[in-house]
Amino acid sequence: MSRRLAYLLASLLSACAGYSGSGLIAGESGENEVIRVMGKPQMEWVEPDGARRLAYPRGPMGVHTFMVLIGADGKLQRIENVLEPRSFRRIRPGMRKDQVLHLLGPAEPSWTAYFKTRDELVWEWRYCNEWNQLARFDVLFDGAREVVRSTMTQLEQCGPEDDCACGR
């Protein structure tokens, strides 16, 4: 019985380590190790310098999307959570959908909405704001031109029994 409990605990701890890529070392860990630890990326891009950018969204209930940059040499350069206000400030009116995806990774599909009367497509990401509260970041696209019209941030709607605080 205690052996099973120890195995279960070890499995849970290793799953948590893979969530953010903790334990991977910039300049040392290779792409194969990143994929072994973090899993297959949901999206990836090849950068102009030959580096590769891998997106690891951890939603819908998670509050992170980790972008992993693998250098042209195949080594990990950095891992960063892009669901933060400094990333959101980089989204500007007129940007194309592919540019937004490159910065933030994919939005949660079940929260994507199209509003016919406004001809507007909305993508949404859940994140943990500066006050340690669950929040949502929305990008509103012009439906015809498929470019960013505007953005907005709102606190997560919580009931009286819910705790809207989140961990970092």
C-alpha positions as CSV (number, residue, x, y, z in Angstrom):
1,M,0.0,0.0,0.0
2,S,2.7,2.5,0.9
3,R,4.6,1.7,-2.3
4,R,1.5,2.6,-4.3
5,L,1.1,5.8,-2.4
6,A,4.7,6.7,-3.0
7,Y,4.3,6.0,-6.8
8,L,1.1,8.1,-7.0
9,L,2.8,11.0,-5.2
10,A,5.9,10.8,-7.5
11,S,3.6,10.7,-10.5
12,L,1.7,13.8,-9.4
13,L,4.9,15.7,-8.6
14,S,6.4,14.8,-12.0
15,A,3.2,16.0,-13.7
16,C,3.4,19.3,-12.0
17,A,7.1,19.7,-13.0
18,G,6.1,19.2,-16.6
19,Y,3.4,21.9,-16.5
20,S,5.8,24.8,-16.8
21,G,9.0,23.0,-17.8
22,S,10.6,23.6,-14.5
23,G,13.8,21.5,-14.4
24,L,14.7,22.3,-18.0
25,I,17.9,24.3,-18.3
26,A,18.3,27.1,-20.8
27,G,21.4,26.5,-23.0
28,E,21.5,22.8,-22.0
29,S,18.2,21.1,-22.5
30,G,17.4,20.1,-26.0
31,E,14.1,20.2,-27.9
32,N,13.6,16.4,-27.4
33,E,13.9,16.9,-23.6
34,V,11.5,19.8,-23.7
35,I,8.9,17.7,-25.5
36,R,9.5,14.7,-23.2
37,V,8.9,17.0,-20.1
38,M,6.2,19.3,-21.4
39,G,4.5,17.2,-24.1
40,K,3.7,17.9,-27.7
41,P,3.2,21.7,-28.3
42,Q,-0.2,22.7,-29.5
43,M,1.3,25.2,-32.0
44,E,4.8,25.9,-33.3
45,W,6.5,28.5,-35.5
46,V,9.9,28.7,-37.2
47,E,11.4,32.2,-36.5
48,P,13.4,34.1,-39.2
49,D,16.7,33.2,-37.4
50,G,15.9,29.4,-37.5
51,A,14.7,29.3,-33.9
52,R,11.5,27.5,-33.1
53,R,8.7,28.9,-30.9
54,L,6.5,26.2,-29.2
55,A,3.1,27.1,-27.6
56,Y,1.9,25.2,-24.5
57,P,-1.6,26.5,-23.5
58,R,-2.7,25.1,-20.1
59,G,-6.3,26.0,-20.3
60,P,-9.2,26.0,-20.1
61,M,-9.0,25.9,-16.3
62,G,-5.3,26.8,-16.3
63,V,-4.1,30.3,-16.4
64,H,-0.9,30.0,-18.4
65,T,0.3,29.6,-21.9
66,F,4.0,28.8,-21.9
67,M,6.0,29.9,-25.0
68,V,9.2,27.9,-25.4
69,L,12.0,29.2,-27.6
70,I,14.3,26.6,-29.0
71,G,17.4,28.1,-30.7
72,A,18.6,27.2,-34.2
73,D,21.1,24.9,-32.4
74,G,18.2,22.8,-30.9
75,K,18.8,24.0,-27.4
76,L,16.3,25.7,-25.0
77,Q,16.7,29.4,-24.9
78,R,13.8,30.4,-22.6
79,I,10.3,29.5,-21.3
80,E,7.9,32.3,-20.5
81,N,4.2,32.5,-19.5
82,V,2.7,34.9,-22.1
83,L,-0.7,35.3,-20.4
84,E,0.3,38.4,-18.5
85,P,-0.4,42.1,-18.9
86,R,2.9,42.9,-20.5
87,S,2.1,40.5,-23.3
88,F,-1.4,41.8,-23.6
89,R,-0.1,45.4,-24.1
90,R,1.6,44.2,-27.3
91,I,-1.7,43.5,-29.0
92,R,-2.6,46.5,-31.2
93,P,-5.6,47.4,-33.4
94,G,-4.9,46.3,-37.0
95,M,-2.9,43.2,-36.0
96,R,-3.8,40.0,-37.9
97,K,-5.0,36.8,-36.2
98,D,-1.7,35.0,-36.9
99,Q,0.2,37.8,-35.2
100,V,-2.0,37.5,-32.1
101,L,-1.5,33.7,-32.1
102,H,2.3,34.1,-32.3
103,L,2.2,36.3,-29.2
104,L,-0.4,34.6,-27.0
105,G,-0.9,31.2,-28.4
106,P,-4.3,29.8,-29.1
107,A,-7.4,31.1,-27.3
108,E,-9.7,28.7,-25.5
109,P,-12.0,27.4,-28.4
110,S,-15.1,27.0,-26.2
111,W,-14.9,30.7,-25.3
112,T,-14.6,31.9,-28.9
113,A,-17.7,33.8,-30.0
114,Y,-18.9,35.5,-33.2
115,F,-21.3,38.4,-32.9
116,K,-23.1,38.6,-36.3
117,T,-24.7,42.1,-35.8
118,R,-21.3,43.6,-35.0
119,D,-19.4,41.3,-37.4
120,E,-17.0,40.7,-34.6
121,L,-15.0,37.6,-33.6
122,V,-13.9,37.4,-29.9
123,W,-11.0,35.2,-28.7
124,E,-10.6,34.8,-24.9
125,W,-7.8,33.7,-22.6
126,R,-8.0,33.1,-18.8
127,Y,-5.1,34.4,-16.7
128,C,-4.1,35.5,-13.2
129,N,-3.9,39.3,-12.9
130,E,-1.6,41.5,-10.9
131,W,-3.9,41.3,-7.9
132,N,-3.9,37.5,-7.9
133,Q,-7.4,37.3,-9.2
134,L,-8.8,35.2,-12.0
135,A,-9.4,37.4,-15.1
136,R,-10.1,37.1,-18.8
137,F,-8.4,38.9,-21.7
138,D,-10.4,39.3,-24.9
139,V,-9.2,40.2,-28.3
140,L,-12.0,41.5,-30.6
141,F,-11.5,41.1,-34.3
142,D,-13.2,42.9,-37.2
143,G,-15.0,39.9,-38.8
144,A,-14.6,41.1,-42.4
145,R,-11.0,42.3,-42.3
146,E,-9.9,39.7,-39.6
147,V,-7.7,42.2,-37.8
148,V,-7.8,43.3,-34.2
149,R,-10.5,45.9,-33.5
150,S,-9.9,46.2,-29.7
151,T,-9.0,44.4,-26.5
152,M,-10.5,44.2,-23.1
153,T,-9.9,42.7,-19.7
154,Q,-12.5,41.6,-17.2
155,L,-12.5,39.9,-13.8
156,E,-13.7,36.3,-13.8
157,Q,-17.4,36.1,-12.7
158,C,-17.5,34.2,-9.4
159,G,-20.4,33.3,-7.3
160,P,-20.6,33.8,-3.5
161,E,-19.2,30.3,-2.9
162,D,-16.4,30.6,-5.4
163,D,-12.8,31.7,-4.7
164,C,-11.6,33.9,-7.5
165,A,-8.0,34.0,-6.2
166,C,-5.4,32.2,-8.2
167,G,-1.9,31.0,-7.5
168,R,1.2,32.2,-9.4
